[in-house]
């Protein structure tokens, strides 16, 4: 396939390495221009382009940039991109270390990817947000391997979700349907599945145990968990991209 990746940080680069190794044609973009992506191109095998070129290259498009930068993307980014091209959102909300507080996400009215979808003006499918980049690049296993890591996939467009789930499987992970985009809170930072690398049966059971509607108590608990995790990351000198 032709796959466009907008964002050349940890997750974008890990995806580019894996996808090119599988024979896909990958174009990758960042906010600073293709001339700044020479090292990324050498590492990943992807072709550096502008964000608009990456969006038009893809049979699948991945948007993997810091959440706070989503509103800065070109307003016409997806102009002339066919409606059946899935757009993957990998974003996570880090209010303490990177993004600042976003009222809609603090209140729990929207999930992160619903907020992204509003800004992009385009349906998105959420995946690749709850796995560490190193694990995404190196932990894929053939289908049927005992303990194969699973990834939750959330979205409102059934056809787009199926295409994305097939890509997840090709990358070496079991794809677990996490329901609608409004239910994607179950895979966000601060939740038990975040970074947990669960096998499919365990992840399915866990997601079901949370229910579909996020309660105020759950929202407060997961925000507190994430705040504690971010402060620990700061103490360890971990930088977010």
N, C-alpha and C positions, 0 to 999 in steps of 0.2 A: 504493500500500500504506500501511498504518499501521505506522510504525517507531518504536520506543522506543529512546532513547539514554540510557544511564546513565553520566554523565561529561561535563562541559562544558569540558574542557581543549582542547588544540590539535587532536587528532584528532577528538574528539566535535563540536567546533564546525565543523571543516572538513567533516565528513560531513553535519552538519545543513544547512549552506549548500547543498551539492550536492544533497542529497536533496529539500529543499524546492523547489529550482529545477527539479527533474524532476517536480514535482507530487505528491510523497508527503506524507502527513500525518505530521509528526514531532513527537513529544513528547520533551523533554530534561530531565534531572534531574542534580542534584549532591548533595553531602553536606550542604550548608548550607541547603537549602530553596529552593523556587521563587521566593520573594520576592527572592533574591539574583541572579536570572538575567535581570533586565530588559534589561541591555545585550546579553546573549547572544541573547535573543529578538529584539531589534531588528536585530541583525547577521545572524541566521540565518533568521528567519522561523519558527523552531520554537516550540512552546508549552511554557512552563516548568511542570513538575509534580514530584511526589515520585517517588522511585525505584520504589516499588510501583506507582504509576500508569503510569509509563513501561513497566514490565515487562508490565502488563496491556493496554497500548495496542497492542503490537507484533504484526504478522505476522512481523516479524524484530526481534530485540532485540540491541542493541550494548552490551557492557560495556567501557568504555574509561576506566578509572580507574588510578591508580598501583597497581602490583602489591601493595605492602605494605598497601593499604587493602582488598583483596579480602576478608579475613576479617571486616572490620567491616560488610559488607553485611548487611541483615536476613536471618535464617535462613529466613524464609518468603517471600523475595522472589519466587520462582517458583511459589508455591502457587496452584493454579487456572489456571496458564498451560498451555495445551494442549501435549502432548508433541511435537507436530509443528512447533512454533514454534522456528526456529533461534535459538541464542544465539551471537553473535559475540564472541570475545575478542580484543582488540587489544594485550594487555599485553606489556611488556618488563621484563626484570630489570636494574635498575641498582643493584648492591649498594654501590658506592662513593659515589654522589651522593645516593641517595634511599631505597632499600629496605632497606639493611642486609643482612647475609648470611643467606640461607635455606639450611639444611643440605642439603635435598633437591635444590636446584638447584646447589649447589656440588659435590655428589657426582656429579651427572649421572644420578641415578636417575630423575628426572622431567624432562620438558620444562616450560617455564613454563606452557603451557596445560593440561597434565595436572594441574599443581598447582592452577591456577585451577578446573578441572573438579571436582577433589576437594572444594574449599571450597564451590563453588556447588551441588554435588549434582545437576548437570545437564550433559548433553553440550554441548560447545562446539565451534565452528568457528573456527580461527585465521586471521585475515587483517587487513590494514591496519596491521600492526605494523612492517613493514620499509620504509615509505615516509614521507617527511617530510610533515607536515601541509599545508604550502604546496603541495607537489607533488600531494597528494591532492585539494586544492581546485581547482587550476588546470591540471594537466597531462593531464587526461582527453582522449581523442581518439576520433573515430568508429571503429567496427570496420573493420579493413582498412587503416588508416592506417599507412604504413611507419614502423617504429621505435616503434610504440605500446608504452607501458610495460606490463609485465605484473606481476601480483601473485600470490604463492604462496598457496594455500588448503589448509589441512590440517584433517582431521577424521575421525571414525570413523563418522558417520552419513551414508550416501551421499545420502539424500534431502535432508537439511539442507545438505550441501555443495553440491549442485546448485542449490538456491535461492540460496545465498550467491554462488556463481560467476556466476549470472545477474545478480545485483545488481552485482557487480564489473564485468561487461561493460557494464551500463547506465550506470555511473559513468564509463565511458570507458577501461577498462583490460582487457587480456587476462587472464583467470583461468587460472592454471596449477595443476593438481592436484599438491599436495606430499605426497600420501599420508596416512597415519594421523596422529593427534595425536602419537603417539610419535616420528614422523618430523619434527615441526615444528621440531626443533632446527636444521634446515637453513635456517630463515628468521629465527633469533634474532639478537640483537646479537652482534657479533664475527665473524659469518660473512661471506663475500665478497658475498652477495646483499643484505646489510642496507644499505638506503639507496642501492642501486646503480642502480635504475630500468632493469633489463635488459628488452629485448624478449623475447617468449615463447620463441623458439627458443633463445636464449642461456641463459635461465633454466632451461629444461628440461634442456639439456645440462649446465649447472652442477650442478643438483640431482642428476642421475643420477651425476655424477662423484664425489659425496660418499659414495655408498652409502646404505643404509637404517639401519644400526646405527652409532650414534656411537661411535667408538673413544675410549679414554682420551686418546690423543694429540690428537685433534680437540677434545675437550672442554677440555683444558688450553690449547690454542692459542687457542680462541675466547674463553675467559675472560680470557686475557692480552690479547688484542686489545681486548676490551671495557673492561678496566681502563685500558688506555692511552688509549682514546677518552674515557672519563669524566674522566680527569685533564686531558686537553686541553680538554674542555668546561668544566671548573672554571676552568682558567686563562683561558679566554675569557669567563668570567662568565655562561655559559649556565645558565639555570634550568630544571629539569624540572618538568612538571605531570602 
